[in-house]
Amino acid sequence: MKRLFLFAMTAGLATICEAQVQGDIAEVALIDRDSGAVLTPHFFHGEYWVAGRPGARYAIEIRNRFGERMLAVTSVDGVNVVSGATAAWDQTGYVFGAGERYQITGWRKTDAEVAAFTFADSPNSYAARTGRTANVGVIGVAIFRERQPQPAYAPPVIGQPSARSPRAAEFEANSAASDAGASAQAKVSPALPAPLTSAVPRAPVAPKLGTGHGEREYSYVNHTEFLRMQAQPNEVIRIRYDSLDNLFAMGIIKRPRPAPSGANPFPASPDEQYVPDPPG
């Protein structure tokens, strides 16, 4: 089915770093827009976690690593970032050209505006304020490859031998290869390992971090058509997030040990406590 999808007209702020979560088709990073820092992903028991700073605006930066267009259906806290619907794979998303990088900076309000993503206590998150608290603290990007158009079939000319023409044979071969490729792609596993059910983080010490509905900002897109290669994503990238204190409390990040300062607690005391020599 043909559907309209959003196409990012501007490339956004390119981020050169090694802090992305990489899949085979795309890579995803979270950017603290107030500080400019790329949030480091921490791999813990089969999942990637990042520490968000409460109150800070953030962006989801996606880069297409593929040599063709792709569709990124993106969700925050279980909510589609374009439509605001409870997220599902078959919904609208952003279309990326080959090698293109773009920052999704907020909830899409119009073709020219978004409401900024902000890290907020879970009760103040957009998902919680709209009655959807079950998936606060997780970001998902479902990647779809584009179905490529098939060359038109040219029937054999009447009066010629019944053997297939070279063009017809080429079309059938390409069609079979495309079908086989789609079948293989349908079996592709998500880019990230599934979480281990036996490894549950310790309870956080403060309310979970969610994503708020921030101030309106300019962000222009237009519409394009995109035919998916298959109904299920070719790749799914998932990143969980919470506050730094909660990640410390859950054991996902280890607290750094303070370095020895070298200070002397008894600076007025001599190093040696023995009888000194007499004068002269």
N, C-alpha and C positions, 0 to 999 in steps of 0.2 A: 504494500500500500504506500502511495506517495504521501509524504507529510512535509510540512514546512519546518525547517530548523533554523536556528540562529547562526549566522556566520560572523565571526569577529572581524571587524574591519581594521582594527589597529592591532599591532603586534604586542602591545603592552610593554612593560619594562622587562627586558631580558635579564635573566639572573644566571650568572656563570658561577656554578658552585657544585659541590659534590654531595649536597644534602637532599637530593631527590630520591623518591622511591621509584625504582625503575622496573618497568615491565618490558615485554618484547616489543610492544607497539608504541607505548607512551611512557612518559615519566611525569611524576607529580611532586610538587614541593609546596610547603606552606610558608608564606612570607609575612612577617610582622611589618606592616606598612608604616607604623609610627617610628620604629627604630631602623627599618631597612634590613633587619636580620633574617636570614633563612633559618627556619626552625629545624633543628637537628632531629632526624628520626631515630628512635631507639628501638631496636628489635628485641622483643620480650615474649617468650613462649609463643612464637608463631605469629605475632602481630607487631605492627609498627605503631609507635606512640610518639607524639610530640608534646612539648610543654608550651602552652599558651599563656600569655600575660593578660590577666584580667583587665578589661577596659580598652585594650589595644585593638585597632583595626587590623584585619589580616586579609590576605588574598590566597586563592588556590591557583598556583601556576601549573599549567599543563603544557607539555611539549610533545608534538607529534614526531616520533622517531622514524616514521614510515615514509616511503616514497610515494604515497598517494593520500587522498583525503581520508579523514576519519571523523566519526561522530563521538563526542564525549557527553554522555548523559550523567550529570553530576548531582549528587545529593549531599546535603549537610543536615545532620541530626535526623536523618530519615525523611527529609523534605526535598523535593526537586527545586533547584535554585532558580529555575526559569519560571515555572508555572505555579509553584507553591503547593502543588499536590503532594500527597503522601507518595514517596518515591517508588517508581517501578521502572524496569528496563525499557519498556516500550514507549516511554515518554519523550518529550522534546529535549534538546540539548544543544551544544555548541559544535559547529563544524570547523575543523582545522585543516588547512592546506598542508601539503607535504613539507615537513620540517618546521612548521609554524609553532610559535610559542605565544601564549596569551595568559594574562592574569584575570581570573574571575574574581571580582572585588566585592560582590554583593548580590542580594536578592534582586532579580530582574523585575523592574516596575513598569518600564516602557521600553521602546526601542532606543531611548536615549538616556535612561536613568536606571540606577540601582540603589537599593538601600544597603549601606555598607555592612559587611560582615564585621562584627565586633565580638571579642571574647567576653562572655558575661556569665554570672552565676546561673545555673540551670533553670531556676524559677523565672528568670528574666529572659530566657532564650526564646526565639521566635517559635520553636517547636512546642515548648511548654505553654506559651501564651495562646497557642492555637489548639491546645489539648492533646498534644502528641509527644509525650515524655519518654516513650520506651526506648528511643534510639539516640538520645542526646549524647554527644561526645564522639560521633563517628562521621567521617567523610568518605564518600564512595564515588569512584569514577568508573563507569561502565563504558568500555571502548568497543565501537562497532566499525568494521571495515565496510567499504562501499562496494556494492554490487556493480561490476563493470559491464557496460553494454556489450551485447554480442553482435558480431557482424551480420548484416542482412543475408538471408539465404537466397542464392540465385538458382532457380530451377534450370535443369538441362534444356538445351534448345531442341525443339521437335525435329525429328529426322536424324538426329545424331545417335551414335551407339548408346546402349542402355547403361554403360558404365558411368559412375558418378563423375561429374566434372571436378577438376582440382579444387575449385572454390567451394563446392559443396562438401568435399571431403575435409577441407580445412575447417569449415564451420563445424562439422560434426566432431572433429577432434578437439577443437577449442571448447565446444559445449561439454564434452565428456570431461575434459580437464577441469573446467569450471565447477561442474557438479562434484567431482572428486575432491576438489579443493574446499568447497563449502562443507562437504561431509567431514573432512578432516578438521576444519576449523571448528565445527560444532563440538568436537571432542576436546578442544583446548581447555586446559585447567586454568583457573584464575592465576594471575601473575604472582599473587602472594600466597604463602602457605595458610591453610585453614588454622584457626586457633585451636589449641589443645584444651579440651574440656577439663582435663585433670589439673591444669595449672591455672588457678584463679588468683588474681592479685589480691593483696590484703586490702582491707576497707580503707577508703580515703578518709582524711581528717577533716575535710571541709566539703561544702556542696560541690558537686561536679561542675565542670566548666561546660558551657554551651555557647551557642552563637546567637547574638542578639540581632535586632532589626535596627540598624543604625541610620545615620543621616543620609539623605538623598545625595547622590553624586552623579556626575555626567559619565556615561559609558554607552557608546553608540554601537549598534549592531544593525544588520539588515537580515533578510530572510532568503533562504535557499532551499532547494529540494535535495534530499539525500535518500537513496535506496539502500537499505541495509543488506549486507551479504547473507545474513541469517537472523533468526528471531532472537537468539541468545547472544550475549556479548562475546566478542572474541577474546576479551581480557577484562578483568575487574581488579582495580587497585583500591585498597582500603587503608585508611589511616585513622587511628583513634587519637584523641587529644584530651588533655586535662591540665590543670594548673601544675606548676612545678612542685609545690608543696604536696599535692596529692600523688604525683608520680614518685616523690621521695617516700611518702607514707606507704605506697603500694609496693615498694621495692623495685620499681621499674628503672629508676635512676638511683645510683648510689651517691650519697652525700660526700662531697670531696673532703678529705682530711686536711686540716690546716697545716701549712708548712712550718717547720721549726723556725722560730724568729731569731735564735741566736742571742737573745737578751739574757743578761746575767742577773739572777734574782738577788745576789749579794755583791753588788759592785764595789763596795768599800772594803771587802774582806780580801786579805792576801791569798794568793794561790797556794802557798805552802804554809803550814802551821807548825813549823819547827823552830828551835832556838836559834836566833841569829848570832853571827860572830861578834866578838867584842870590838870596840873602836880601835883603830891603829893596828 
